[in-house]
């Protein structure tokens, strides 16, 4: 006698099974969170170690500027020179023995210090441009990685379909070979098509995994949790053939501004080293509380415990060959920085013009690749129509499908290469962040 479960229990188990499968699918799908391009960029900017290093450099240069600026404020020191005296009271580390000592000192007129202060402020401004340049580098890296990963993911889906078609074609040729219709050469051609598709899939899979890992490193997200949203990639703005992007790049290039600010800072340092040969004046004040056990009352006609001195220290350099040599070296360094800034300016202009012309060529190449793919796709549709009408051969269809697949890969590569050059051009002209992050981050 067979044991049968009640019908209600069977339905219950079935419902529980489907509910469990559904929950597993939802949980698996929930692990991957949609990641728009702008969010990926903001995560990378917050997570980037290079951006953190650039920000720390800004803080360091600003602190150096404040250090020199604060030399014009009196520096107060409270101390004591306690000690027992035998005979005449000698000094302790250059100061008279005392119960308590208060010292105040600051710069009043110092031409060299003034130039060094200007140089430090210029270095601070240069570090801010360097921080901006590093920020643009992070945005460029994320944008290109995101776009290329989207390309490989689309290619994987397309290649999966191509592999299925190629395998069906191989199976059909194998059957036709057994029937004596096709030859071994036809079978080898079908196998070669399958092998080529597998090669392309392996390349796409490997590149996709590497880029996903790189994007994970940039954003701080787990690789498995990254789900791209390709439609969030902004459309590239048009570029006029007659537009002078080189001048625009010169006006906005952070790298050029860093070089120019560095040249200006070196010139100020050279002027500061030369100004060190000029007179300077410092403010100085001191108060000391003296004691009788240091024998002051035995060696001085009148003793009083409270003593103070206030005044200005004037220094007039008469001869300092070492400082003159240091000034000569600083002027040579300033000349070097100036020439480097000029070289950077020429390099920015040349590279921007080159990017603009290459972008024009790649735009035309992309259009050619797209038209060739459309023609190949039309040829595939025509071959399929002839096969359905019994007027075409299976090998014509296979050749048309292989040609269409190759043209699609070429079009994808041409399209991404154009996008890569355009992103580089946007960075060169200072428009990258405005293009990639059109909406400001919520506060």
C-alpha positions as CSV (number, residue, x, y, z in Angstrom):
1,X,0.0,0.0,0.0
2,X,1.4,3.4,-1.0
3,X,1.5,6.1,1.5
4,X,0.2,9.4,0.1
5,X,0.4,12.8,1.7
6,X,-2.8,14.8,2.0
7,X,-3.4,17.1,-0.9
8,X,-3.2,20.3,1.3
9,X,0.3,19.3,2.6
10,X,1.5,18.7,-0.9
11,X,0.3,22.2,-1.9
12,X,1.8,23.6,1.2
13,X,5.2,22.1,0.5
14,X,5.1,23.3,-3.0
15,X,4.3,26.8,-1.9
16,X,7.1,26.7,0.7
17,X,9.5,25.5,-1.9
18,X,8.7,28.3,-4.4
19,X,8.7,30.9,-1.6
20,X,12.2,29.7,-0.6
21,X,13.4,29.9,-4.1
22,X,11.9,33.4,-4.5
23,X,13.5,34.6,-1.3
24,X,16.9,33.3,-2.4
25,X,16.6,35.1,-5.7
26,X,15.6,38.3,-4.0
27,X,18.5,37.9,-1.5
28,X,21.0,37.2,-4.2
29,X,19.7,40.1,-6.3
30,X,19.8,42.4,-3.2
31,X,23.5,41.8,-2.8
32,X,24.2,43.9,-5.9
33,X,23.2,47.5,-5.5
34,X,22.8,49.7,-8.5
35,X,25.8,52.0,-8.8
36,X,25.3,55.1,-10.9
37,X,28.4,56.8,-12.3
38,X,28.1,59.9,-10.2
39,X,27.8,57.9,-7.0
40,X,30.9,55.8,-8.0
41,X,32.9,59.0,-8.5
42,X,31.8,60.5,-5.1
43,X,32.7,57.2,-3.3
44,X,36.1,57.2,-5.0
45,X,36.8,60.8,-4.1
46,X,36.0,60.0,-0.5
47,X,37.9,56.7,-0.5
48,X,40.9,57.6,-2.6
49,X,44.3,57.5,-0.9
50,X,45.8,59.8,-3.5
51,X,43.2,62.5,-2.8
52,X,43.8,62.1,0.9
53,X,47.5,62.6,0.3
54,X,46.9,65.7,-1.8
55,X,44.6,67.1,0.9
56,X,47.2,66.4,3.6
57,X,49.7,68.3,1.5
58,X,47.4,71.3,1.3
59,X,47.1,71.2,5.1
60,X,50.9,71.0,5.4
61,X,51.6,73.9,3.2
62,X,49.0,76.0,4.9
63,X,50.6,75.2,8.3
64,X,54.0,76.2,6.9
65,X,52.5,79.5,5.8
66,X,51.0,80.1,9.2
67,X,54.3,79.3,10.8
68,X,56.1,82.1,9.0
69,X,53.2,84.5,9.4
70,X,53.1,84.0,13.2
71,X,56.7,85.2,13.5
72,X,55.3,88.7,13.4
73,X,53.3,87.9,16.6
74,X,55.2,88.1,19.9
75,X,56.3,84.7,21.1
76,X,56.0,84.4,24.9
77,X,58.2,82.1,27.0
78,X,57.9,81.6,30.7
79,X,60.8,79.9,32.5
80,X,63.2,79.9,35.5
81,X,66.9,79.8,35.9
82,X,67.2,78.6,39.5
83,X,70.7,77.9,40.7
84,X,73.1,78.5,43.6
85,X,75.8,81.1,43.1
86,X,79.3,81.1,44.6
87,X,81.0,84.4,44.1
88,X,79.9,86.5,41.1
89,X,76.6,85.3,39.7
90,X,77.3,83.7,36.3
91,X,74.8,83.0,33.6
92,X,72.8,79.8,33.1
93,X,72.5,79.0,29.4
94,X,73.0,82.7,28.6
95,X,70.6,84.1,31.1
96,X,71.1,85.4,34.6
97,X,70.0,83.1,37.4
98,X,66.4,84.0,38.4
99,X,63.4,82.8,40.1
100,X,61.1,83.4,37.1
101,X,61.8,84.8,33.6
102,X,59.3,85.9,30.9
103,X,60.6,86.5,27.3
104,X,58.8,88.0,24.3
105,X,60.2,88.3,20.8
106,X,58.8,89.0,17.3
107,X,59.9,90.2,13.9
108,X,59.2,93.9,13.2
109,X,61.0,94.6,9.9
110,X,62.5,91.7,8.0
111,X,62.6,91.9,4.2
112,X,63.8,88.3,3.9
113,X,61.0,87.0,6.1
114,X,58.4,88.9,4.2
115,X,59.5,87.3,0.9
116,X,59.6,83.8,2.5
117,X,56.1,84.4,3.8
118,X,54.9,85.2,0.3
119,X,56.6,82.1,-1.1
120,X,54.9,80.0,1.5
121,X,51.5,81.4,0.6
122,X,52.2,80.7,-3.0
123,X,53.2,77.1,-2.2
124,X,49.9,76.7,-0.3
125,X,48.0,77.9,-3.4
126,X,50.0,75.6,-5.6
127,X,49.1,72.6,-3.4
128,X,45.4,73.5,-3.8
129,X,45.8,73.3,-7.6
130,X,47.6,70.0,-7.1
131,X,44.7,68.8,-5.0
132,X,42.3,69.7,-7.8
133,X,44.4,68.0,-10.4
134,X,44.5,64.8,-8.3
135,X,40.7,65.1,-7.9
136,X,40.4,65.2,-11.7
137,X,42.7,62.2,-12.0
138,X,40.4,60.2,-9.7
139,X,37.3,61.2,-11.7
140,X,39.0,60.3,-14.9
141,X,40.1,56.9,-13.6
142,X,36.6,56.1,-12.3
143,X,34.8,57.3,-15.4
144,X,37.1,55.3,-17.8
145,X,36.9,52.1,-15.6
146,X,33.2,52.4,-15.3
147,X,32.7,52.9,-19.1
148,X,35.1,50.1,-20.1
149,X,33.5,47.7,-17.6
150,X,30.1,48.5,-19.1
151,X,31.5,47.8,-22.5
152,X,32.9,44.4,-21.5
153,X,29.6,43.4,-19.7
154,X,27.6,44.2,-22.8
155,X,30.1,42.3,-24.9
156,X,29.8,39.2,-22.6
157,X,26.1,39.1,-23.2
158,X,26.5,39.4,-26.9
159,X,29.3,36.8,-27.0
160,X,27.1,34.4,-25.1
161,X,24.5,34.6,-27.8
162,X,27.2,34.3,-30.5
163,X,28.6,31.2,-28.8
164,X,25.2,29.5,-28.6
165,X,24.7,30.2,-32.3
166,X,28.2,29.0,-33.2
167,X,27.7,25.8,-31.3
168,X,24.4,25.1,-33.0
169,X,26.1,25.8,-36.3
170,X,28.9,23.3,-35.4
171,X,26.3,20.7,-34.5
172,X,24.5,21.2,-37.8
173,X,27.7,20.9,-39.8
174,X,28.6,17.7,-37.8
175,X,25.3,16.2,-38.8
176,X,25.7,17.3,-42.4
177,X,29.2,15.8,-42.4
178,X,27.7,12.4,-41.3
179,X,25.2,12.7,-44.0
180,X,27.9,13.4,-46.6
181,X,26.7,16.9,-47.4
182,X,29.6,18.9,-45.8
183,X,33.4,18.1,-45.6
184,X,35.8,18.0,-42.7
185,X,37.1,21.4,-43.8
186,X,33.6,22.8,-43.2
187,X,33.6,21.3,-39.7
188,X,37.0,22.7,-38.9
189,X,35.7,26.1,-40.0
190,X,32.7,25.8,-37.7
191,X,35.0,24.7,-34.8
192,X,37.3,27.7,-35.5
193,X,34.3,30.0,-35.2
194,X,33.4,28.5,-31.8
195,X,37.0,28.8,-30.6
196,X,37.2,32.4,-31.7
197,X,34.0,33.2,-29.8
198,X,35.4,31.4,-26.7
199,X,38.6,33.4,-27.0
200,X,36.7,36.6,-27.1
201,X,34.6,35.5,-24.1
202,X,37.7,34.7,-22.1
203,X,39.2,38.1,-22.9
204,X,36.0,39.9,-22.0
205,X,35.6,37.9,-18.8
206,X,39.2,38.5,-17.7
207,X,39.0,42.2,-18.5
208,X,35.7,42.5,-16.8
209,X,36.9,40.9,-13.6
210,X,40.1,43.1,-13.5
211,X,38.1,46.3,-14.0
212,X,35.5,45.3,-11.5
213,X,38.3,44.7,-8.9
214,X,39.8,48.0,-9.8
215,X,36.5,49.8,-9.5
216,X,36.0,48.1,-6.1
217,X,39.4,49.4,-5.0
218,X,38.5,52.9,-6.0
219,X,35.0,53.0,-4.5
220,X,35.6,50.7,-1.4
221,X,32.6,48.5,-2.4
222,X,32.8,44.7,-2.7
223,X,33.2,43.6,-6.3
224,X,30.1,41.4,-6.2
225,X,28.0,44.3,-5.0
226,X,28.7,46.5,-8.0
227,X,25.9,46.7,-10.5
228,X,26.5,49.2,-13.3
229,X,23.9,51.6,-14.6
230,X,25.3,52.5,-18.1
231,X,22.5,54.9,-18.8
232,X,23.8,57.2,-16.0
233,X,26.9,58.0,-18.2
234,X,26.4,61.5,-19.4
235,X,26.4,62.2,-23.2
236,X,29.6,63.7,-24.4
237,X,29.4,67.3,-25.4
238,X,30.1,68.3,-29.0
239,X,33.5,69.6,-30.0
240,X,33.9,72.2,-32.7
241,X,36.7,71.6,-35.2
242,X,37.6,75.3,-35.1
243,X,37.3,75.6,-31.3
244,X,40.6,76.6,-29.7
245,X,40.8,74.1,-26.9
246,X,44.5,74.6,-26.4
247,X,44.0,78.1,-25.1
248,X,41.2,76.9,-22.9
249,X,43.4,74.2,-21.5
250,X,46.2,76.7,-20.8
251,X,43.7,78.9,-18.9
252,X,42.3,76.0,-16.7
253,X,45.0,73.4,-16.4
254,X,45.8,72.7,-12.8
255,X,49.2,71.2,-13.7
256,X,50.2,74.4,-15.5
257,X,49.0,76.5,-12.5
258,X,51.0,74.3,-10.2
259,X,54.1,74.9,-12.3
260,X,53.5,78.6,-12.5
261,X,52.9,78.9,-8.8
262,X,56.0,76.9,-8.1
263,X,58.0,79.3,-10.3
264,X,56.6,82.3,-8.5
265,X,57.4,80.8,-5.1
266,X,61.0,80.1,-6.2
267,X,61.4,83.7,-7.4
268,X,60.1,84.9,-4.0
269,X,62.5,82.7,-2.2
270,X,65.4,84.0,-4.3
271,X,64.4,87.5,-3.5
272,X,64.2,86.5,0.2
273,X,67.7,85.1,0.2
274,X,69.0,88.3,-1.4
275,X,67.0,90.4,1.1
276,X,68.7,88.6,4.0
277,X,71.7,90.9,3.3
278,X,69.6,93.9,4.2
279,X,69.1,95.3,7.8
280,X,66.3,93.8,10.0
281,X,64.7,94.8,13.2
282,X,63.2,92.5,15.9
283,X,61.1,93.3,19.0
284,X,62.4,91.9,22.3
285,X,61.3,92.1,25.9
286,X,62.3,90.3,29.1
287,X,61.3,90.3,32.7
288,X,63.2,88.5,35.5
289,X,62.5,88.0,39.2
290,X,65.9,87.8,40.9
291,X,66.8,86.3,44.4
292,X,69.4,87.3,47.0
293,X,70.9,83.9,47.3
294,X,72.6,84.5,43.9
295,X,74.9,87.2,45.5
296,X,73.5,90.0,43.4
297,X,73.5,92.3,46.5
298,X,77.2,91.6,47.1
299,X,78.5,92.6,43.6
300,X,76.0,95.3,42.6
301,X,75.7,98.7,44.4
302,X,71.9,98.5,44.4
303,X,69.8,95.3,44.2
304,X,66.1,95.0,43.2
305,X,64.3,91.7,42.7
306,X,62.1,92.8,39.8
307,X,63.9,93.7,36.5
308,X,62.6,94.2,32.9
309,X,64.1,95.1,29.6
310,X,62.2,96.1,26.4
311,X,63.5,97.3,23.1
312,X,64.4,96.5,19.5
313,X,67.3,94.6,18.1
314,X,68.8,96.0,14.9
315,X,71.0,93.8,12.7
316,X,73.0,95.2,9.8
317,X,74.8,92.6,7.7
318,X,78.2,93.9,6.7
319,X,79.8,90.9,5.0
320,X,78.3,87.4,4.5
321,X,79.8,85.5,1.5
322,X,77.9,82.4,2.4
323,X,74.5,84.2,2.2
324,X,75.5,85.7,-1.1
325,X,76.2,82.2,-2.5
326,X,72.9,81.0,-1.1
327,X,71.1,83.8,-2.9
328,X,72.8,83.0,-6.2
329,X,71.8,79.4,-5.9
330,X,68.2,80.4,-5.1
331,X,68.1,82.7,-8.2
332,X,69.3,79.8,-10.4
333,X,66.6,77.6,-8.9
334,X,64.0,80.3,-9.7
335,X,65.2,80.5,-13.3
336,X,64.9,76.7,-13.6
337,X,61.4,76.8,-12.2
338,X,60.4,79.5,-14.7
339,X,61.7,77.5,-17.7
340,X,59.9,74.4,-16.4
341,X,56.7,76.4,-16.2
342,X,57.2,77.5,-19.8
343,X,57.8,73.9,-20.9
344,X,54.7,72.8,-19.0
345,X,52.7,75.5,-20.8
346,X,53.9,74.3,-24.2
347,X,53.3,70.7,-23.3
348,X,49.7,71.4,-22.2
349,X,48.9,73.3,-25.4
350,X,50.5,70.6,-27.7
351,X,48.8,67.6,-25.9
352,X,45.4,69.3,-25.9
353,X,45.7,70.1,-29.6
354,X,46.8,66.5,-30.2
355,X,43.8,65.1,-28.2
356,X,41.4,67.4,-30.1
357,X,42.7,66.1,-33.5
358,X,42.7,62.5,-32.4
359,X,39.2,62.9,-31.1
360,X,38.1,64.1,-34.6
361,X,39.8,61.1,-36.2
362,X,38.3,58.6,-33.7
363,X,34.8,60.1,-34.2
364,X,35.1,59.5,-37.9
365,X,36.5,56.0,-37.3
366,X,33.6,55.2,-34.9
367,X,31.1,56.3,-37.6
368,X,32.8,54.0,-40.1
369,X,32.8,51.1,-37.7
370,X,29.2,51.7,-36.9
371,X,28.2,51.7,-40.6
372,X,30.2,48.6,-41.3
373,X,28.5,46.8,-38.4
374,X,25.1,47.9,-39.8
375,X,26.0,46.6,-43.2
376,X,27.2,43.3,-41.7
377,X,24.0,43.1,-39.7
378,X,21.9,43.7,-42.9
379,X,23.9,41.0,-44.6
380,X,23.2,38.6,-41.8
381,X,19.5,39.4,-42.0
382,X,19.6,38.9,-45.8
383,X,21.4,35.6,-45.4
384,X,18.9,34.4,-42.8
385,X,16.0,35.4,-45.2
386,X,17.6,33.4,-48.0
387,X,18.1,30.3,-45.8
388,X,14.5,30.5,-44.7
389,X,13.5,30.7,-48.3
390,X,15.7,27.7,-49.2
391,X,17.7,29.8,-51.6
392,X,20.8,30.3,-49.4
393,X,23.3,27.9,-47.8
394,X,24.1,27.3,-44.2
395,X,27.7,28.3,-44.7
396,X,26.6,31.7,-46.1
397,X,24.6,32.3,-43.0
398,X,27.6,31.2,-40.8
399,X,29.9,33.6,-42.6
400,X,27.5,36.4,-42.4
401,X,27.0,35.8,-38.7
402,X,30.8,35.7,-38.0
403,X,31.3,38.9,-40.0
404,X,28.6,40.7,-38.1
405,X,30.0,39.5,-34.7
406,X,33.5,40.7,-35.6
407,X,32.1,44.1,-36.9
408,X,30.2,44.5,-33.6
409,X,33.4,44.0,-31.6
410,X,35.3,46.5,-33.8
411,X,32.5,49.0,-33.4
412,X,32.5,48.6,-29.6
413,X,36.3,49.1,-29.5
414,X,36.1,52.2,-31.7
415,X,33.3,53.6,-29.6
416,X,35.2,53.2,-26.3
417,X,38.4,54.5,-27.7
418,X,36.6,57.7,-28.8
419,X,35.0,58.0,-25.3
420,X,38.4,57.5,-23.7
421,X,40.0,60.3,-25.7
422,X,37.0,62.6,-25.1
423,X,37.3,62.1,-21.4
424,X,41.0,62.9,-21.5
425,X,40.1,66.0,-23.5
426,X,37.5,67.0,-21.0
427,X,40.1,66.8,-18.2
428,X,42.6,68.8,-20.2
429,X,40.1,71.6,-20.7
430,X,38.9,71.6,-17.1
431,X,35.4,70.4,-17.9
432,X,35.6,66.9,-16.6
433,X,34.1,67.3,-13.2
434,X,31.3,69.6,-14.5
435,X,30.5,66.9,-17.1
436,X,30.8,63.8,-14.8
437,X,29.1,65.5,-11.8
438,X,26.5,67.9,-13.2
439,X,24.6,67.9,-9.9
440,X,26.3,69.1,-6.7
441,X,26.6,66.6,-3.9
442,X,23.8,66.8,-1.3
443,X,24.9,68.5,1.9
